[in-house]
Amino acid sequence: MLWRTLDAGLTASWVTGDTVYGSHRPLREGLEKRSQAYALAVACSEQVEVQGGRKRVDRIADELEPSQWQRLSVGDGSKGPREFDWARVELTGSSEEGWQKWLVVRRSPVSGEKPAERAYVLVFAPCGTTLDQMAEAIGTRWTVEQCFEEGKGEVGLDHYEVRSWQGWYRHITLAMLAHAFLTVLRTQSQAQVPEIPEDEGKKRWKPSQPHSPSRSLNAFKRQRGLACP
């Protein structure tokens, strides 16, 4: 599906994924051949080429200096800004002109005696891409995961019993279409309506006010009478 999308001419700023996808070398190579930027998480045991040799990513992270870390926010979460410490190391082996490979390490802020949790991401991006841009791209995975949760809970993305690829493909496509439709409908219904000035002595028609903002797609469905009892 990804190759069909990219080969059809549809562009994407970034391709992101968890360790299941990041550890799949053919996927990374296919994206690099198509000059498609990616930020794919890998396990701590993943080995990369750096400074003429191969090392595990967690060993590279152990050798990072304090000055190499930056505290960056990648958006707001349910408990406030999602702030982490970030560092990156340039990797060797990129054969695409104008592109560069990086290892990006994300570290949770240290609190008490609990050791900081680290995540490792392989990044393939145009030369000149900043760490802030990489962190922002990596942070979009939270939005993707939220979409999956909403898709499963609100449009039955995972409610299928099929035994063929064609049946699965049709179900997933229709579920994604339904989710996109509801998201657009929710956004439009909560748009701010501009105030229309009234002339003296004249009554002007006023458009109906939008629905009060709903915090979730589930709340919006219930507000519009679209939720199943």
N, C-alpha and C positions, 0 to 999 in steps of 0.2 A: 504493500500500500504506500509506503514512504517513497520507494523508487518511482512508482507510477505518478505520484504527486509531483515530485521534483522534476522528473523527465518530461512531464506535461507542460512545464514552464511556470508552475506556481512557485513563488519564492517564499522563503521564510528567513527571518532575521537569525534565528537560532533553532537548533534541534537539541532538546534536553532529554535526559532520561536517568533512571536509577542504575544501580550496579548490574542489574540483569542485562541491560542494553550496553552499558559502558564497557563491560568485560568482553563483549562480542567484537573481536577484532575485525571481521568482515564488514560489520556495520560502520565502524570508524573509517576503514579504508574506502568504503563506498561513498561516504560523505566527503572525504578528502578529495577523491577523484572528481566529484561534482562541485568542488569549491564551496561547500556548504558549511558554515560555522556551526560548531556543536560544543556543548558543555555536558559531558556524560560522566556520571559518578562511577567510581571503581572501588573495589575492595582494597583493604589495606595491604594485601599481599600482591597486588598488581605491580609488575616490574616495568620500568620505563628507561629510555636511554637518556642519560644526562652526563655531560662532561666526559664523553668517550667511553662510558661504561653503562651497565644495566644495574639499577637499584630498585628495591621495593619502595613504594611511595611513602610508607610510614617511616622508613629509615631516613628518607630525604627530609621529612617533616621534623624528625628529631634533631636534625642539624641546622634548622633555621635559627637565625639570630633574632633577638628581641626587636631590633630595628626593622626587620622585614615584615612585621605584622602591622596591619592597619585595622582599626575598628570602623566598620561600615554597617549601615542599616539597609536592609533589603525589603523595606515596606513594613506596614503595620499588620500585626497579628491580633488574635483575640485578647492578648495580655499586653498590648502595646507594641512599640517598635521591635522588629526582629533584628537585633544587633548581634554581630559575631565578629571575631577577629579573623582577618583574611591575609593570606600570603601566597605568593606565586613564584614558581621556579621555571625558567625557560628550559625547554627540552630540545634535544637534537633529533634529526631524522625527518624533518619536514621537507618534502620534495616539491611542493607547490610554491611557485614564485609569488612573493607578496603575502604569504601566509606563514603563521608560526604556531608551534605547539607549546602548551604550558601545562604544568601541574599546578592546580589551585587547591590550597588547603584551607578549609573552614574550621575554626575552633570556637567552641562555645565559651562564653565568659566564665572564668573560674569563680566558683562560689564555695567558700568553706574548704573542707578537706577533700571534697569530691573532685577527682581529676577531670580535666576538660575533655569533652568529647570532640573528636575530629572527624571530618569527612573529606574525601579526596575526589577531585574532579579533574578529568582530562579535558582540556580546552583546545580547540582548533579554531583560530580566528585570524582576521587580517592583521598584518603588522600595524602597530600603533594602537591596538585595542587596549584600553586602560583596565586596571584591576576593578575599578568601580563598575565599568560596563560588564565585565565578566561576572561580578557578584550579582548585578541586577538580573542578568540572564539566568544564572543559577537559581535565583530567588523565584523566577516564574514557575518553577516546578510546584510550588505551593498552590498557585492558581490552577495548574493542571490537575493536581490531586483533588482540589475542591470541586472542579468540574466533574471528575469521575465520581466523587461522592454524591453530588447532586444528581448526576445522570443515573446512578444506581437507585437512589432513593425516590426520585421524582418522575422519571420517565422509563423505568424498568430496563436500564442498560444491561443488567446482568440477569434479567428474568427471561431466560430462553431455555428451551429444551430441543436442540437441533442436533442432527447427526451428520450434517454436511457443511462444507465451507460456504456454499452458496446461501444456505438458510441462515447461517451465522452472519454472513456479510450483510444480508438484507435487514436482519433485525438490528444490527449495530448501526447501520446507516440511517434507518428510520428513527431510532432512539436519539441519535446525535442531531438529526434534523429537528425533532421535537424539542430537544433541549435548547438548541439555538433559537428556535421560534419563541419559546417562552422567555428566554433571556432578553431578546429584543423587545418583546411585548412589555415585559416588566420595566425595562429602561425607558421606553417611550411613555409609559403610563405615569412615570414619576418625574418626567421632564418638567422643568420650571416653565410655567406659562407667563409670558411677558405682560406687564400691566398695560392696559389700554387707557389713555387719558380721556376723560369725559369733557365734552364741550358744555359750556354753561347753558342751562335750559334744555339740554338734550339728554335723552337716555340712550346709552350705548349698550349693545349686546355684549354680554360677558361670556367667554367660553367657560365650560365646566372645569372645575378645578381638578387636578390630577389626584390620584389616590395618594394617601399618606405613604411615605416611604416604608417599604417592607425590608426587614433585615435579611431575609433569606428567600430563596425561590419557593420553598414550601409555604412560607407565610403569604407570599404573593398569590399562589394557587388557591389557598383558602380564602383569601380576600376577594378573589374573582369567582369563587364558586367552582373551581376547576379540580379540587382535591376529591378523591374518592372517600366516601363515608367510612 
